Amino acid sequence: MVLCGIRIPDFHKRILFSDEAHFWLNGYVNKQNCRIWELWFQQDGATCHTARATIDLLKDTFGDRLISRFGPVNWPPRSCDLTPLDYFLWGYVKSLVYADKPQTLDHLEDNIRRVIADIRPQMLEKVIENWTSRLDYIRASRGSPMPEIIFKM
């Protein structure tokens, strides 16, 4: 997944939502983004997310557009422990992109371009090796969530 994702031309433009970037940089909210049309809500199956009162509130708010354990649409069978974008890419990129505290959107975009361009095939190979280790752990533990494991890059 990571290999495909970062080989897309202008990958950084596909993950940068400029309104959120502007909010982070200057604190202003684009109120046009506050309209909700057919919004879907998705959450994982964590116990605190699936308490009866929580699910009832979410069902009242989103109707059949709720993706959750105990919701109208079941949480998909995936795990952030097994998703390279979740367990590696987003945290890695964010830690480097914001290291020098960009003050303009151009600076932020330049940082994203630089960080993505600097990801080397050897690093991605290590991510995939870690993925197989994670898969082995999940199999051995019969699907239970992983403890906090940090794989060395």
MOQUI-V409775 format. One record per helix or strand of 2 or more residues. SS is the DSSP state (helix for helix, strand for strand). FROM is the first residue (numbers start at 0). LEN is the number of residues. If there is no record, write none. Layout:
# MOQUI-V409775
ss & from & len
SS & FROM & LEN
SS & FROM & LEN
This chain:
# MOQUI-V409775
ss & from & len
helix & 1 & 5
helix & 10 & 5
helix & 17 & 9
helix & 30 & 4
strand & 40 & 2
helix & 46 & 3
helix & 51 & 11
strand & 65 & 2
helix & 79 & 3
helix & 83 & 14
helix & 104 & 13
helix & 120 & 20
